[in-house]
């Protein structure tokens, strides 16, 4: 049996566009000899549609698109994800997360998702009613089990057991020859390896081949990496699709394989590819064609610029370097060197005169008060003003350049360097920023080595260094991973060998700056716990722990 796997990039709510993508993938697989074509979860809709499903015409237009799609499908079936109505006379949520089996111009079968994740970045219980039963589909003498994403996330693959049902077990008990899974599983570092282990384990347990079709693309803060898989009944990974790119391939899940297919990319490469895809899709799906950003000569803005140039083409990236009296000439030169290396335009717009004018204007109000962080923040806000002016004048989307470590402890200026429409590396800890930057330079210098090697500084006062205010980034990032991603208490982190004063300072800074992060630009999620969609902390609270 030849299964066509269409690892495609859907746009949320773009029913005409998604129909075109699905039909193009269907016909490509058909020409390659597919007997059946599988697509990702909600491939007709885009994932996640969130509260769009409550709009009065959203689901009717989805079903209209599904009917049109069915009319274009001939004898080779197409399995497509969509949103269905739940029967209005029955209690429960109004919709179903569904898959339709299209064949010979009709909808032959409908399958509804059983396990509805409502944790981390997921909120499906808000919208969908679960399936009451899991039944195989009979086709050409085969008994095929169809599952949707979370339906296979059981046993040891979640932090704790969330469900009292196991759709794979239910299907296996009724006798199946093959298991298909339509998925929209978002990326975070380590997720592709986890999925490989899970798919292999499911195949061994059910004693049937497993075909896993995952979405690619980015929608808002979530990046979908693809890496679709085929496992044999013995649990070996027979095929693994490339990550972060659309592709259609035809595979025979019943063919024998000798060795597992390895995951062929390391952490830095995966992080970089995820961020490039995230920028490309966020910018283009929002209707922009170009971006701008500030170039400070530091590593964060340099990495952001490289990602943007790769995502959109260097001709669509505009940089400004905005030195103050405290900026070193080396930082300006590093900015221009970077711009030359990646082929983007960069202009120098000094802020010294503007800064002095604002200080003079505020002097009657500030009379008698010494200079402090206020004047530092004024410089950041002048830069934010200039970047927003460029964004408005030339219709660029402004990218912010702050990293996760800084955002966590509030080492950033609201209405200053936090200005922008997308926070590209806001889920990338500073240590990872260095790792990815060195990976970029693995063959030749793209980011100037001086930018990577010099001590990081905001350059907002004389001889300023990040480490004047922050713990060393290796220590800070270690504490942040335990506190933010693993959600351990300060006492638990201290028990792991971290110095108490530092831990409690970090904890306090993270908690105090929740208000600031609520006003930050959306950021691309690449770790298991990003600020934003998967972490919903109240601003007003007094819990300490």
Secondary structure, 3 states (H helix, E strand, C coil): CCEEEEECCCCCCCHHHHHHHHHHHHHHHHHCCCCEEEECCCCCCCCCCHHHHHCCCHHHHHHHHHHHHHHHCCCCEEEEEEEEECCCCCCCCCEEEEEEEEECCEEEEEEECCCCCCCCCCCHHHCECCCCCCCCEEECCEEEEEEEHHHHCCHHHCCCCCCCCCHHHHHHHCCCCEEEEEECCECCCCHHHHHHHHHHHHHHHHCCEEEEEECEEEECCEEEEECCEEECCCCCEEEECCECCCEEEEECCCCCCCCCCCCCCCHHHHHHHHHHHHHHHHHHHCCCCCEEEECCCCHHHHHHHHHHHHHHCHHHEEEEECCCCCCCHHHHHHHHHHHHHHCCEEEECCCHHHHHHHHHHHHHHHCCCCCCHHHHHHHHHHHHHHHHHHHHHHCCEEEECCCHHHHHHCCCCCCCCCCCCEECCCCCCHHHHHHHHHHHCCCCCCCCHHHHHCCCCCCCCCCCCHHHCCCCHHHHHHHHHHHHHCCCCHHHHHCCCCCHHHHHHHHHHHHHCHHHHCCCCCECCCCCCCCECCECCCCCCCCCC
